[in-house]
Amino acid sequence: MAVGAVLVAVLTWAVLRVEVPYVAFAPGPTVDTLRTDTGKPGGDEIITVTGVDNSRSKGQFRMVTVSVIDHPLLIDALWYWISDDYAVVPREFVYPPDKSEKDIEKESKEQFASSQESAETVALRELGCPVHVVASGFTKNSPLAGKLHKGDELRRIDGKPVTSVTRMRALLDRDPKRQRTVTYLRGGRPGTVKVAPADSPKELFGLFLKQRQPCRYDVKFDTDVQKIGGPSAGLIFALTILDKAEPEDLTGGLRIAGTGEIDDEGKVGPIGGVPQKLLAAKRDGAKVFLTPKGNCAEAAANDPGGLTLVEVATLDDALSALRTMREGGRPRLCHA
């Protein structure tokens, strides 16, 4: 019996030490994007805005992250499963079998780079620098080949302004079967061209487009921050750029965390890992959490306490909520 008990104990321990095909999400580090990157000796600015004397705010904007624990041991996975601080999901949820880990890492980095570009686009527009959408080429059989030239700036679709490629796509998707009137600018002179429904099955009329945004401000991101992946820092990046460029302290002296993917039109989209990001924000002293509207119910259901969960659907919503808090008011909050 003694030998059997020892064998059972050894086998149980061995089983508990086996790696399992799951992934655990844990609260990750948070970073104050208004300050320096404390992970480097001497520190570099996460975001630098030139063309203006950067203002210094008393509060913080904290980017929140989720740590991914891959192939946990069974004993650890069991603990993660019963703990409220972690989420455990099958590994294929994060690493689909049809994609390699390098593919997923590359996609995550591309999403992070895109979040920076969109944050810069919407912040500079808010600072008075409009986006110019310019034709840079044409696909084969494009209905606008020969009617538009390379370098033409697209100004309006059916009288509605084209403020970004994202906006143009939205305008065309609303009613793809109707005739379109495209207003453009060529060499400073306006012109119009009509596109019949039968001529326009191609996405974006078969145009290759570029966005130009001349501005006196220049935004640079610290290359070391590229170690982080995913699109969810877009909202905080946009607010950081605005806070550095404008003399007013947007934080109102508060330690503000937040998350949310942002597009070129300033819309804030939902993201994953909200419960863990809330815990990370609270751990690092945040008092306010800017929450995408699409994540509000989830955030309210996993509220760790001590955080004001503010609902935002756009960059304008976030700026309005911050203004309301600076004036002592109550912003729109998340509810379960």
HUBEL-V282072 format. One record per backbone hydrogen bond with DSSP energy under -0.5 kcal/mol. CO is the residue of the C=O (numbers start at 0). NH is the residue of the N-H. If there is no record, write none. Layout:
co:CO nh:NH
co:CO nh:NH
This chain:
co:0 nh:4
co:1 nh:5
co:2 nh:6
co:3 nh:7
co:4 nh:8
co:5 nh:9
co:6 nh:10
co:7 nh:11
co:8 nh:12
co:9 nh:13
co:10 nh:14
co:11 nh:15
co:12 nh:16
co:14 nh:17
co:15 nh:74
co:17 nh:73
co:19 nh:21
co:20 nh:90
co:21 nh:70
co:21 nh:71
co:22 nh:88
co:23 nh:68
co:24 nh:86
co:25 nh:66
co:28 nh:64
co:30 nh:32
co:30 nh:62
co:31 nh:34
co:34 nh:45
co:35 nh:37
co:36 nh:39
co:39 nh:42
co:43 nh:36
co:45 nh:221
co:47 nh:49
co:47 nh:219
co:49 nh:217
co:51 nh:53
co:54 nh:56
co:59 nh:255
co:60 nh:32
co:60 nh:62
co:61 nh:257
co:62 nh:30
co:64 nh:27
co:66 nh:25
co:66 nh:68
co:67 nh:69
co:68 nh:23
co:71 nh:19
co:72 nh:76
co:73 nh:77
co:74 nh:78
co:75 nh:79
co:76 nh:80
co:77 nh:81
co:78 nh:82
co:82 nh:85
co:86 nh:24
co:88 nh:22
co:89 nh:92
co:89 nh:93
co:90 nh:93
co:90 nh:94
co:93 nh:95
co:95 nh:98
co:99 nh:103
co:100 nh:104
co:101 nh:105
co:102 nh:106
co:103 nh:107
co:104 nh:108
co:105 nh:109
co:106 nh:110
co:107 nh:111
co:107 nh:229
co:108 nh:112
co:109 nh:113
co:110 nh:114
co:111 nh:115
co:112 nh:116
co:113 nh:117
co:114 nh:118
co:115 nh:119
co:116 nh:120
co:117 nh:121
co:118 nh:122
co:119 nh:123
co:120 nh:124
co:121 nh:125
co:122 nh:126
co:123 nh:128
co:124 nh:127
co:127 nh:129
co:130 nh:132
co:131 nh:133
co:131 nh:211
co:132 nh:153
co:133 nh:209
co:134 nh:150
co:136 nh:207
co:138 nh:141
co:141 nh:144
co:143 nh:146
co:143 nh:147
co:147 nh:145
co:148 nh:151
co:151 nh:134
co:151 nh:153
co:152 nh:154
co:152 nh:184
co:153 nh:132
co:154 nh:161
co:155 nh:182
co:156 nh:159
co:159 nh:156
co:160 nh:162
co:163 nh:167
co:164 nh:168
co:165 nh:169
co:166 nh:170
co:167 nh:171
co:168 nh:172
co:169 nh:173
co:174 nh:177
co:179 nh:181
co:179 nh:194
co:180 nh:157
co:180 nh:182
co:181 nh:192
co:182 nh:154
co:182 nh:155
co:183 nh:190
co:184 nh:152
co:185 nh:188
co:188 nh:185
co:190 nh:183
co:192 nh:181
co:194 nh:179
co:195 nh:198
co:195 nh:199
co:196 nh:199
co:201 nh:204
co:202 nh:205
co:203 nh:206
co:204 nh:143
co:205 nh:138
co:206 nh:208
co:207 nh:135
co:207 nh:136
co:209 nh:133
co:209 nh:211
co:211 nh:131
co:217 nh:49
co:219 nh:47
co:221 nh:224
co:222 nh:225
co:223 nh:226
co:224 nh:227
co:230 nh:233
co:231 nh:259
co:232 nh:236
co:233 nh:237
co:234 nh:238
co:235 nh:239
co:236 nh:240
co:237 nh:241
co:238 nh:242
co:239 nh:243
co:240 nh:244
co:241 nh:245
co:243 nh:54
co:247 nh:249
co:248 nh:251
co:250 nh:253
co:253 nh:59
co:253 nh:255
co:254 nh:286
co:254 nh:287
co:255 nh:61
co:256 nh:289
co:257 nh:63
co:259 nh:234
co:260 nh:268
co:262 nh:265
co:265 nh:314
co:266 nh:262
co:266 nh:268
co:268 nh:260
co:272 nh:276
co:273 nh:277
co:274 nh:278
co:275 nh:279
co:276 nh:280
co:277 nh:281
co:278 nh:282
co:279 nh:283
co:280 nh:285
co:281 nh:284
co:286 nh:307
co:287 nh:256
co:288 nh:290
co:288 nh:309
co:289 nh:258
co:290 nh:311
co:291 nh:294
co:291 nh:295
co:292 nh:295
co:294 nh:298
co:295 nh:299
co:296 nh:300
co:297 nh:301
co:298 nh:301
co:299 nh:302
co:306 nh:308
co:307 nh:288
co:307 nh:309
co:308 nh:333
co:309 nh:290
co:311 nh:292
co:312 nh:267
co:313 nh:317
co:314 nh:318
co:315 nh:319
co:316 nh:320
co:317 nh:321
co:318 nh:322
co:319 nh:323
co:320 nh:324
co:321 nh:325
co:322 nh:326
co:323 nh:328
co:324 nh:327
co:328 nh:330
co:331 nh:310
